Amino acid sequence: MRIGVIAIQGNVDEHVEALKRALRQAKLEAEIVKIKHKGIVPACDALILPGGESTTLGRLMEREGISSEIRIAANSGIPVMGTCAGLVLLAKHGDEQVEKTKQPLISLMDIRVNRNAFGRQKESFESPVDFKGLRYPFNAIFIRAPCITEAGKNVEILSTYRGIIVAARQKNLLALAFHPELTDDLRIHEYFLKMIK
């Protein structure tokens, strides 16, 4: 099994470490590869799009040819998890900010996003959220977080915060507004590992 983490910017090492720990706990073997250039995505069994600055991330991935490889992989059923900026990139529809900056989206999930739903960096916060399939709340860390403002009928809502959608799944796609890789709680990475056939 090979899991690729898009390593252009953002919390790459934190995702790699969380995956290693989740694999150990689940007694699974996998190679984790950092992806900076095209040509690696097609050899992966699962992909993670970490947080970062979504406009920069989107443009660099597009320029590198990684975005089109992710589209092909996702459409073939490969599980993809996007956290924070990764959630924005997975969306089919952005807000005015996304349109104004002409931000490239990978456009896979039938969701509309608000890119800076919870304000600037200094308004970052932590809060326990209920997450469908997890027995007790997950302590979610929101950093300049986006949110999902609309979800299509094939999208399963997994978590909300004060009535706002912060996690959703559409078949093999998992989108989170928060950062599971910044906590010691491995349950969301374990949830993602279960999505890999």
ChimeraX commands (.cxc) that place a marker at each C-alpha (Angstrom):
marker #1 position 0.00,0.00,0.00 radius 0.5
marker #1 position 1.27,3.47,-0.89 radius 0.5
marker #1 position -0.17,6.70,0.54 radius 0.5
marker #1 position 0.81,10.00,-1.06 radius 0.5
marker #1 position 0.82,13.33,0.79 radius 0.5
marker #1 position 0.86,16.41,-1.44 radius 0.5
marker #1 position 4.00,18.15,-0.17 radius 0.5
marker #1 position 3.97,21.58,-1.81 radius 0.5
marker #1 position 3.26,23.48,1.42 radius 0.5
marker #1 position 1.28,23.19,4.65 radius 0.5
marker #1 position 1.24,20.56,7.41 radius 0.5
marker #1 position 2.95,17.83,5.41 radius 0.5
marker #1 position 5.19,16.31,8.10 radius 0.5
marker #1 position 2.36,16.34,10.66 radius 0.5
marker #1 position 0.18,14.27,8.29 radius 0.5
marker #1 position 3.08,11.87,7.60 radius 0.5
marker #1 position 3.64,11.38,11.35 radius 0.5
marker #1 position -0.09,10.91,12.10 radius 0.5
marker #1 position -0.32,8.35,9.27 radius 0.5
marker #1 position 2.70,6.43,10.58 radius 0.5
marker #1 position 1.16,6.28,14.06 radius 0.5
marker #1 position -2.30,5.32,12.73 radius 0.5
marker #1 position -0.75,2.56,10.58 radius 0.5
marker #1 position 1.18,1.19,13.58 radius 0.5
marker #1 position -1.96,1.22,15.70 radius 0.5
marker #1 position -3.97,-0.56,12.98 radius 0.5
marker #1 position -1.07,-3.02,12.43 radius 0.5
marker #1 position -0.91,-2.08,8.75 radius 0.5
marker #1 position 2.09,-1.64,6.48 radius 0.5
marker #1 position 2.30,1.22,3.98 radius 0.5
marker #1 position 4.83,3.37,2.26 radius 0.5
marker #1 position 4.18,7.10,2.71 radius 0.5
marker #1 position 5.47,9.31,-0.09 radius 0.5
marker #1 position 5.69,13.10,-0.26 radius 0.5
marker #1 position 4.50,14.41,-3.62 radius 0.5
marker #1 position 6.06,17.58,-5.05 radius 0.5
marker #1 position 6.05,16.72,-8.76 radius 0.5
marker #1 position 3.83,14.95,-11.23 radius 0.5
marker #1 position 4.30,11.26,-11.95 radius 0.5
marker #1 position 3.93,9.95,-8.36 radius 0.5
marker #1 position 0.15,10.26,-7.85 radius 0.5
marker #1 position -0.74,7.42,-10.30 radius 0.5
marker #1 position 1.30,4.95,-8.20 radius 0.5
marker #1 position -0.58,5.79,-4.95 radius 0.5
marker #1 position -3.47,3.89,-3.30 radius 0.5
marker #1 position -4.63,6.94,-1.32 radius 0.5
marker #1 position -3.88,10.67,-1.22 radius 0.5
marker #1 position -3.89,13.46,1.36 radius 0.5
marker #1 position -4.20,17.15,0.47 radius 0.5
marker #1 position -2.98,19.02,3.57 radius 0.5
marker #1 position -3.70,22.54,4.71 radius 0.5
marker #1 position -1.74,25.57,3.54 radius 0.5
marker #1 position -2.67,28.61,1.48 radius 0.5
marker #1 position -5.28,27.28,-0.92 radius 0.5
marker #1 position -4.68,29.77,-3.77 radius 0.5
marker #1 position -0.92,29.12,-3.83 radius 0.5
marker #1 position -1.45,25.38,-3.41 radius 0.5
marker #1 position -4.01,25.26,-6.22 radius 0.5
marker #1 position -1.82,27.21,-8.64 radius 0.5
marker #1 position 1.35,25.21,-7.92 radius 0.5
marker #1 position -0.50,21.88,-8.21 radius 0.5
marker #1 position -2.05,22.99,-11.49 radius 0.5
marker #1 position 1.31,24.16,-12.83 radius 0.5
marker #1 position 3.04,20.92,-11.78 radius 0.5
marker #1 position 0.34,18.81,-13.44 radius 0.5
marker #1 position -0.57,17.23,-10.07 radius 0.5
marker #1 position -4.20,18.45,-10.07 radius 0.5
marker #1 position -5.12,16.53,-13.23 radius 0.5
marker #1 position -3.44,13.39,-11.83 radius 0.5
marker #1 position -5.50,13.73,-8.62 radius 0.5
marker #1 position -8.71,14.09,-10.70 radius 0.5
marker #1 position -7.93,10.88,-12.60 radius 0.5
marker #1 position -6.99,8.99,-9.39 radius 0.5
marker #1 position -10.09,10.18,-7.51 radius 0.5
marker #1 position -12.39,9.33,-10.43 radius 0.5
marker #1 position -10.92,5.82,-10.46 radius 0.5
marker #1 position -11.94,5.39,-6.78 radius 0.5
marker #1 position -8.67,6.20,-4.96 radius 0.5
marker #1 position -9.49,7.66,-1.49 radius 0.5
marker #1 position -8.56,11.34,-1.12 radius 0.5
marker #1 position -8.62,13.28,2.16 radius 0.5
marker #1 position -8.44,17.08,2.04 radius 0.5
marker #1 position -7.90,19.08,5.25 radius 0.5
marker #1 position -8.49,22.86,5.49 radius 0.5
marker #1 position -7.06,24.20,2.18 radius 0.5
marker #1 position -7.40,20.62,0.89 radius 0.5
marker #1 position -11.16,20.84,1.49 radius 0.5
marker #1 position -11.31,24.07,-0.57 radius 0.5
marker #1 position -9.40,22.43,-3.45 radius 0.5
marker #1 position -11.69,19.37,-3.52 radius 0.5
marker #1 position -14.81,21.55,-3.93 radius 0.5
marker #1 position -16.64,22.10,-7.20 radius 0.5
marker #1 position -17.77,25.58,-6.14 radius 0.5
marker #1 position -16.02,28.37,-4.22 radius 0.5
marker #1 position -17.16,31.69,-2.77 radius 0.5
marker #1 position -16.59,35.18,-4.24 radius 0.5
marker #1 position -13.06,35.15,-2.81 radius 0.5
marker #1 position -12.23,31.99,-4.76 radius 0.5
marker #1 position -13.72,33.47,-7.92 radius 0.5
marker #1 position -11.98,36.83,-7.43 radius 0.5
marker #1 position -8.53,35.25,-7.03 radius 0.5
marker #1 position -9.32,32.87,-9.95 radius 0.5
marker #1 position -8.21,30.08,-7.66 radius 0.5
marker #1 position -7.90,26.74,-9.47 radius 0.5
marker #1 position -10.04,24.02,-7.84 radius 0.5
marker #1 position -9.68,20.28,-8.44 radius 0.5
marker #1 position -13.52,20.28,-8.58 radius 0.5
marker #1 position -14.29,16.77,-7.39 radius 0.5
marker #1 position -16.81,17.13,-4.56 radius 0.5
marker #1 position -20.34,18.42,-5.00 radius 0.5
marker #1 position -19.89,21.11,-2.34 radius 0.5
marker #1 position -19.70,24.90,-2.17 radius 0.5
marker #1 position -17.12,26.36,0.21 radius 0.5
marker #1 position -16.53,29.59,2.08 radius 0.5
marker #1 position -12.74,29.92,2.06 radius 0.5
marker #1 position -12.23,31.95,5.26 radius 0.5
marker #1 position -15.40,31.05,7.15 radius 0.5
marker #1 position -13.91,31.49,10.62 radius 0.5
marker #1 position -11.78,34.60,10.12 radius 0.5
marker #1 position -8.04,35.22,10.21 radius 0.5
marker #1 position -5.13,33.37,11.84 radius 0.5
marker #1 position -5.67,35.09,15.23 radius 0.5
marker #1 position -9.26,33.81,15.27 radius 0.5
marker #1 position -8.06,30.20,15.16 radius 0.5
marker #1 position -9.63,27.99,17.84 radius 0.5
marker #1 position -10.22,24.45,19.11 radius 0.5
marker #1 position -13.57,22.83,19.78 radius 0.5
marker #1 position -14.93,19.32,20.34 radius 0.5
marker #1 position -17.15,18.26,17.42 radius 0.5
marker #1 position -19.30,15.19,16.92 radius 0.5
marker #1 position -18.10,13.15,13.93 radius 0.5
marker #1 position -20.34,10.48,12.38 radius 0.5
marker #1 position -18.90,7.04,13.04 radius 0.5
marker #1 position -16.77,8.14,16.02 radius 0.5
marker #1 position -18.08,7.20,19.48 radius 0.5
marker #1 position -17.05,10.39,21.28 radius 0.5
marker #1 position -16.33,13.98,20.08 radius 0.5
marker #1 position -13.13,14.86,18.19 radius 0.5
marker #1 position -11.15,17.89,19.37 radius 0.5
marker #1 position -11.05,19.88,16.12 radius 0.5
marker #1 position -8.39,22.54,15.51 radius 0.5
marker #1 position -9.56,25.31,13.17 radius 0.5
marker #1 position -6.85,27.57,11.67 radius 0.5
marker #1 position -8.14,30.21,9.21 radius 0.5
marker #1 position -10.61,27.48,8.45 radius 0.5
marker #1 position -13.03,27.16,5.55 radius 0.5
marker #1 position -16.48,25.61,5.81 radius 0.5
marker #1 position -18.97,23.91,3.51 radius 0.5
marker #1 position -21.95,26.16,2.77 radius 0.5
marker #1 position -23.82,23.76,0.46 radius 0.5
marker #1 position -23.63,20.01,-0.07 radius 0.5
marker #1 position -25.12,18.00,-2.93 radius 0.5
marker #1 position -27.47,15.07,-2.34 radius 0.5
marker #1 position -24.66,12.48,-2.70 radius 0.5
marker #1 position -22.60,14.16,0.00 radius 0.5
marker #1 position -22.75,12.71,3.52 radius 0.5
marker #1 position -22.36,15.31,6.27 radius 0.5
marker #1 position -20.03,13.90,8.94 radius 0.5
marker #1 position -19.61,16.85,11.29 radius 0.5
marker #1 position -20.98,20.31,12.03 radius 0.5
marker #1 position -19.85,23.12,14.33 radius 0.5
marker #1 position -22.65,25.48,15.51 radius 0.5
marker #1 position -24.78,24.34,12.57 radius 0.5
marker #1 position -21.98,24.88,9.99 radius 0.5
marker #1 position -20.74,21.87,7.97 radius 0.5
marker #1 position -17.07,21.18,8.80 radius 0.5
marker #1 position -16.62,17.60,7.53 radius 0.5
marker #1 position -18.21,15.64,4.70 radius 0.5
marker #1 position -17.71,12.58,2.56 radius 0.5
marker #1 position -18.68,11.82,-1.01 radius 0.5
marker #1 position -17.86,8.18,-1.85 radius 0.5
marker #1 position -14.02,8.04,-1.78 radius 0.5
marker #1 position -13.56,11.74,-0.96 radius 0.5
marker #1 position -13.20,13.01,2.62 radius 0.5
marker #1 position -13.12,16.77,3.30 radius 0.5
marker #1 position -12.37,18.38,6.67 radius 0.5
marker #1 position -12.33,22.08,7.59 radius 0.5
marker #1 position -10.09,21.34,10.59 radius 0.5
marker #1 position -6.63,19.80,11.15 radius 0.5
marker #1 position -6.75,16.23,12.52 radius 0.5
marker #1 position -2.96,15.96,12.04 radius 0.5
marker #1 position -2.34,18.57,14.77 radius 0.5
marker #1 position -3.89,16.47,17.55 radius 0.5
marker #1 position -2.78,13.22,19.18 radius 0.5
marker #1 position -6.19,11.73,18.34 radius 0.5
marker #1 position -5.66,9.37,15.41 radius 0.5
marker #1 position -9.31,8.43,14.84 radius 0.5
marker #1 position -9.78,10.45,11.65 radius 0.5
marker #1 position -6.58,9.11,10.08 radius 0.5
marker #1 position -7.79,5.63,11.10 radius 0.5
marker #1 position -11.18,6.38,9.50 radius 0.5
marker #1 position -9.33,7.37,6.32 radius 0.5
marker #1 position -7.21,4.18,6.37 radius 0.5
marker #1 position -10.46,2.16,6.47 radius 0.5
marker #1 position -11.51,3.90,3.22 radius 0.5
marker #1 position -8.50,2.34,1.46 radius 0.5
marker #1 position -9.44,-1.00,-0.06 radius 0.5
marker link #1:1,2 radius 0.2
marker link #1:2,3 radius 0.2
marker link #1:3,4 radius 0.2
marker link #1:4,5 radius 0.2
marker link #1:5,6 radius 0.2
marker link #1:6,7 radius 0.2
marker link #1:7,8 radius 0.2
marker link #1:8,9 radius 0.2
marker link #1:9,10 radius 0.2
marker link #1:10,11 radius 0.2
marker link #1:11,12 radius 0.2
marker link #1:12,13 radius 0.2
marker link #1:13,14 radius 0.2
marker link #1:14,15 radius 0.2
marker link #1:15,16 radius 0.2
marker link #1:16,17 radius 0.2
marker link #1:17,18 radius 0.2
marker link #1:18,19 radius 0.2
marker link #1:19,20 radius 0.2
marker link #1:20,21 radius 0.2
marker link #1:21,22 radius 0.2
marker link #1:22,23 radius 0.2
marker link #1:23,24 radius 0.2
marker link #1:24,25 radius 0.2
marker link #1:25,26 radius 0.2
marker link #1:26,27 radius 0.2
marker link #1:27,28 radius 0.2
marker link #1:28,29 radius 0.2
marker link #1:29,30 radius 0.2
marker link #1:30,31 radius 0.2
marker link #1:31,32 radius 0.2
marker link #1:32,33 radius 0.2
marker link #1:33,34 radius 0.2
marker link #1:34,35 radius 0.2
marker link #1:35,36 radius 0.2
marker link #1:36,37 radius 0.2
marker link #1:37,38 radius 0.2
marker link #1:38,39 radius 0.2
marker link #1:39,40 radius 0.2
marker link #1:40,41 radius 0.2
marker link #1:41,42 radius 0.2
marker link #1:42,43 radius 0.2
marker link #1:43,44 radius 0.2
marker link #1:44,45 radius 0.2
marker link #1:45,46 radius 0.2
marker link #1:46,47 radius 0.2
marker link #1:47,48 radius 0.2
marker link #1:48,49 radius 0.2
marker link #1:49,50 radius 0.2
marker link #1:50,51 radius 0.2
marker link #1:51,52 radius 0.2
marker link #1:52,53 radius 0.2
marker link #1:53,54 radius 0.2
marker link #1:54,55 radius 0.2
marker link #1:55,56 radius 0.2
marker link #1:56,57 radius 0.2
marker link #1:57,58 radius 0.2
marker link #1:58,59 radius 0.2
marker link #1:59,60 radius 0.2
marker link #1:60,61 radius 0.2
marker link #1:61,62 radius 0.2
marker link #1:62,63 radius 0.2
marker link #1:63,64 radius 0.2
marker link #1:64,65 radius 0.2
marker link #1:65,66 radius 0.2
marker link #1:66,67 radius 0.2
marker link #1:67,68 radius 0.2
marker link #1:68,69 radius 0.2
marker link #1:69,70 radius 0.2
marker link #1:70,71 radius 0.2
marker link #1:71,72 radius 0.2
marker link #1:72,73 radius 0.2
marker link #1:73,74 radius 0.2
marker link #1:74,75 radius 0.2
marker link #1:75,76 radius 0.2
marker link #1:76,77 radius 0.2
marker link #1:77,78 radius 0.2
marker link #1:78,79 radius 0.2
marker link #1:79,80 radius 0.2
marker link #1:80,81 radius 0.2
marker link #1:81,82 radius 0.2
marker link #1:82,83 radius 0.2
marker link #1:83,84 radius 0.2
marker link #1:84,85 radius 0.2
marker link #1:85,86 radius 0.2
marker link #1:86,87 radius 0.2
marker link #1:87,88 radius 0.2
marker link #1:88,89 radius 0.2
marker link #1:89,90 radius 0.2
marker link #1:90,91 radius 0.2
marker link #1:91,92 radius 0.2
marker link #1:92,93 radius 0.2
marker link #1:93,94 radius 0.2
marker link #1:94,95 radius 0.2
marker link #1:95,96 radius 0.2
marker link #1:96,97 radius 0.2
marker link #1:97,98 radius 0.2
marker link #1:98,99 radius 0.2
marker link #1:99,100 radius 0.2
marker link #1:100,101 radius 0.2
marker link #1:101,102 radius 0.2
marker link #1:102,103 radius 0.2
marker link #1:103,104 radius 0.2
marker link #1:104,105 radius 0.2
marker link #1:105,106 radius 0.2
marker link #1:106,107 radius 0.2
marker link #1:107,108 radius 0.2
marker link #1:108,109 radius 0.2
marker link #1:109,110 radius 0.2
marker link #1:110,111 radius 0.2
marker link #1:111,112 radius 0.2
marker link #1:112,113 radius 0.2
marker link #1:113,114 radius 0.2
marker link #1:114,115 radius 0.2
marker link #1:115,116 radius 0.2
marker link #1:116,117 radius 0.2
marker link #1:117,118 radius 0.2
marker link #1:118,119 radius 0.2
marker link #1:119,120 radius 0.2
marker link #1:120,121 radius 0.2
marker link #1:121,122 radius 0.2
marker link #1:122,123 radius 0.2
marker link #1:123,124 radius 0.2
marker link #1:124,125 radius 0.2
marker link #1:125,126 radius 0.2
marker link #1:126,127 radius 0.2
marker link #1:127,128 radius 0.2
marker link #1:128,129 radius 0.2
marker link #1:129,130 radius 0.2
marker link #1:130,131 radius 0.2
marker link #1:131,132 radius 0.2
marker link #1:132,133 radius 0.2
marker link #1:133,134 radius 0.2
marker link #1:134,135 radius 0.2
marker link #1:135,136 radius 0.2
marker link #1:136,137 radius 0.2
marker link #1:137,138 radius 0.2
marker link #1:138,139 radius 0.2
marker link #1:139,140 radius 0.2
marker link #1:140,141 radius 0.2
marker link #1:141,142 radius 0.2
marker link #1:142,143 radius 0.2
marker link #1:143,144 radius 0.2
marker link #1:144,145 radius 0.2
marker link #1:145,146 radius 0.2
marker link #1:146,147 radius 0.2
marker link #1:147,148 radius 0.2
marker link #1:148,149 radius 0.2
marker link #1:149,150 radius 0.2
marker link #1:150,151 radius 0.2
marker link #1:151,152 radius 0.2
marker link #1:152,153 radius 0.2
marker link #1:153,154 radius 0.2
marker link #1:154,155 radius 0.2
marker link #1:155,156 radius 0.2
marker link #1:156,157 radius 0.2
marker link #1:157,158 radius 0.2
marker link #1:158,159 radius 0.2
marker link #1:159,160 radius 0.2
marker link #1:160,161 radius 0.2
marker link #1:161,162 radius 0.2
marker link #1:162,163 radius 0.2
marker link #1:163,164 radius 0.2
marker link #1:164,165 radius 0.2
marker link #1:165,166 radius 0.2
marker link #1:166,167 radius 0.2
marker link #1:167,168 radius 0.2
marker link #1:168,169 radius 0.2
marker link #1:169,170 radius 0.2
marker link #1:170,171 radius 0.2
marker link #1:171,172 radius 0.2
marker link #1:172,173 radius 0.2
marker link #1:173,174 radius 0.2
marker link #1:174,175 radius 0.2
marker link #1:175,176 radius 0.2
marker link #1:176,177 radius 0.2
marker link #1:177,178 radius 0.2
marker link #1:178,179 radius 0.2
marker link #1:179,180 radius 0.2
marker link #1:180,181 radius 0.2
marker link #1:181,182 radius 0.2
marker link #1:182,183 radius 0.2
marker link #1:183,184 radius 0.2
marker link #1:184,185 radius 0.2
marker link #1:185,186 radius 0.2
marker link #1:186,187 radius 0.2
marker link #1:187,188 radius 0.2
marker link #1:188,189 radius 0.2
marker link #1:189,190 radius 0.2
marker link #1:190,191 radius 0.2
marker link #1:191,192 radius 0.2
marker link #1:192,193 radius 0.2
marker link #1:193,194 radius 0.2
marker link #1:194,195 radius 0.2
marker link #1:195,196 radius 0.2
marker link #1:196,197 radius 0.2
view
